[in-house]
């Protein structure tokens, strides 16, 4: 028999029948609705039981609502920090080029401060489960503190905790990236401590066979050493450069060898050693062994720097034919970078391939110290000047080289004017930290000052004292307006040119006082080997010449004896020739001819070797005055004519006036009055163009 339908008891104990239709019915399907539509939801109708007195009520279905997801506040804060930093960096270009409006500076500082606050909040208010992520945040925060603030102590604490975190979790690249930054932070307060720290890191990286970090720390050691070059530090820097080349050779890292050879040449040129130029040229030749290699072709920055250094070597050797050749080679190399895609207009960094890329996140793990190259290799990041800066530098070096060979020609003025024009360009429109942008703007202003000083030196060589005075006034005003901190050598050059202007203007007392001032005073016991030492030597020789003229011969002879050893053995042959000129002019008319010839021969030899036309003119004029005054004959005419020709070549109005006057007197004595009158008229015309204070020194009277 079929089973009876199941029954259930009600609360009152009365059996209630269950309808078959109700049992078979499925509950309604639950649908998720948007929050705003929940209030409009109507309950579905309940089923009815018609044939039973009591029915079961089916409970209404409760509809679930979709709630908004919980935001990831850490990601939001990190993203905000990046946006605040980018917004601040986009302001830096305008701030560096302007007069630093107070409101805009405050705005910039607020943006950076907010970014720092976001990063600090992530570290303090959220527990970091991922050690790598926490280490990256610490590295990013410390980098911002180092770049944007003076809070070196806070950055050091962050990095110390980050290094401990990396050691616990074996995050090698992040650890050494923090060490790299910590050394740079330490260098702000103690250079020696930073050098000791990086040398320890070099030893540690070599023991662990981390080749990429060995390269990085050795190059960092070289960079720190070149900031404080001295005799001891020069040897240490050269040692690390040799180690870099030795480590790169078996690995066939050609670009590393080229990069190591380039600062090698710079260090030798700055050392001032007797064989400095030869050693620098060897380093340049070692780099150019790879001239046709793909690595050199992909590094236009290195090619341009090597050409600039090659021209500097020729300038220091005073070889006029080589100078013009190297200048043209440098110009061609710089022009070739114009359309080179490997060097964009606003880029100052470039990557040097150092092996196989082992991590796609290497850029984030090292804060940009290491990155992937375009060819997918591991690259070490370097920072040099931008393309606009290179063009300004090229014009400036070309102006110096052109002035060496063609001081009286307009080509020199065109080159220096080009350097000045390029140095005055704005700081560019690219995001960068404000301190870095200020440094870039100061570089431009310093380059502008140097170009101006070179222009003033050219005008002094031409005896255009009014033009030189105007240029010097502009230099002083520009430096004061921008509160520019000039390099020590630039400051000394500024004082020296002022002294030369007073000397050329006939103010011997004022010139002698400047030549004897602190920056230019000669100290025979000084170990200085830079260009500053050469300027002090030239100032000393000029002062000796003035002392001889004003009758203080004993003092002049004492100073001449002090400088003799330095001048005679100097690599700058112009200084050697200058010493013999001063020594020869100190001899009176009663001096033995043999002694005069002893001073004359080495002076002519040095001036010829240096291709210094003005010094040759001075020597010939002094020789004509000593040996051929009141002498009749072809030898006297030839000597006077040679002096006149050299004076025209050097472009000095003063020496043209002197040479024309002597040539006219010689022709008059030799019975050629017509040619003598022409020479005297030219000499008088040139003399009148000189300052009145200077003509009085020659006891010149108008109309005579």
Beta strands, then each sheet from edge to edge (+ up, - down):
strand 1: 8-9
strand 2: 15-16
strand 3: 349-356
strand 4: 370-372
strand 5: 377-383
sheet 1: 1+ 2-
sheet 2: 3+ 5- 4+
end
